[in-house]
Structure formats: C-alpha cells, structure tokens
Amino acid sequence: MIGDDIDALQSNTDALVEACDEICLQVNIDKTKYMITSRNTGNERHKNIRIRDEVVEKVNKFKSLGAYVTSKNEVTEEIESRLVSGNACFYSAQKLLTSRLISSELKLKI
C-alpha cells in the first residue's frame, strides 16, 4: 500500500483490514511490515501503523518478488545478493564443468 503520509497509510491499512474481514480473510500481523521512503529523511513523525491495536513492524529493507527494496532506494544490496547467488550456482556446478566424462559440446549447453 502507498500513502502520502503516515495517517493516509493507517487509513489505507484500516480499509484493507475491513475489506478482508468482509470476505473472511485475516491479515497476518507477524508477516506485515511497513517502510517509509522519503527524500527528506529524518522528517518522519514517529507514529506507528497499527492493526487491531497491534503495532506493525517498521523496516528499512525487505525482499519482494525476489528483489531487495530499501528505504533509500539503493541497489547495492540487490547487486551483492545476486553476486552471491551467481557464485553459489557457479561453484556448485564447477565439478561438473571440469569433468572429463562430459563432452565439450554438452558443457557448452550447460
């Protein structure tokens, strides 16, 4: 959800919870987080988002659809994550790629 300020976000959250209640769905408060992104860092009011009198955790980063999103819109963490995944994949296939039992043609396909 998106809101111009913390009060709009709280209002949108309340509307979501009410809509979920109408169709017998529950919002999992333990898995629900919120993040503030702003050009004016440090100017946010210290007010919490609440769902049924429980405070929703504020985070500075989260992973959505396999990509990291940060409050400062930085890509360095996403790049590091992809490098680690790529290295893990390469080193897991290293023995296979250096094996003499597999033809060069097959190695190129891999």
N, C-alpha and C positions, 0 to 999 in steps of 0.2 A: 504494500500500500504506500501511497505517497501523500504527503500533506505539506502545505506551505510552512506550517509551524507545528509545535508540539500539540497544541489544542486541536488543530484540524486532524492530526494523526490519531489523537484519542477519540475524536468524534467518528472517524472512519473505522476505527477498531471496534467501537461500540456497535456501529451499524452492521459490521461483519458478524459479530457475535450474535446479535439479534437475528440476522438472516440465517445463520447456522442453526440457532435454536428452533426456528420455524420448520426446518426440514430435518430435525433430529440429528444434527451433526454436532460434534464437540470440537472446540479449539483446544489443542494440546498446549497448555501454557508452558510446559517444560521445553518444548521444541520451538516456541515462538520467541523471536528476538527482534530488536529494532536497532536501527543505526541512523545517526544524523550525519548528513553530508552538507557542508556549507563552505562558502568562500570565506566567511567571517568566522573562523574557528575561535572558540573560546567565548563567543557571544551567546551560546545556547543557554536557555534557562534550565536550571536543574530541577526539572519536573519529570516524573516517571509516567510511563504508559502503564495502565492497569487493565486487567481483565478480571472481572468479578472480585475486586478487592485484592488481587494478587499482582505483584509488580512484575512486569515483563523485563527481562534482562536486556541491558544496552550493550552492544558490541561495537568494536571498531573495524571488524572484518568478518566475512562469512563466505562460505562456498555455495554458489548457486549454479546449477546445471554444469558442474564440473569446473567452474572458473571462480577464482577468488575476487571478491568485491570488497574494497576498502573505503573507509570514510573519506580518505584524501584522494580517492580515485587513482591510486598508484598501481603500476603494472609489475613492479619488481618482484613482488611475492608470487604473482602468477607465473612469471618467467622462471623463477627459481623452482617452483613446483613442477613445471613442465620439463625442465632440465633434469631434475631428479628422476622423474618418471621415465624419460628417454634413456638416461644412463642405466637405470634398473632393467629396462627392456633389452638394451644392447648387451649388457653383461650377462643376462640370463640366457641369451642366445649365442654367446661367444664360443662355447664349446662346440655347439652345432655348426657354426660357421667356419670353424678351424678344423673340423673333422675331415680326414682323408677318405672316409667312407661315403661321403656325399659328393656328387658331381658338381663341377663349377657352374654348370647350367642351372641346376636346382638351387645352388647358393644364391645366384643372381635373382632368381624368382623370389626367394625368401627375402 
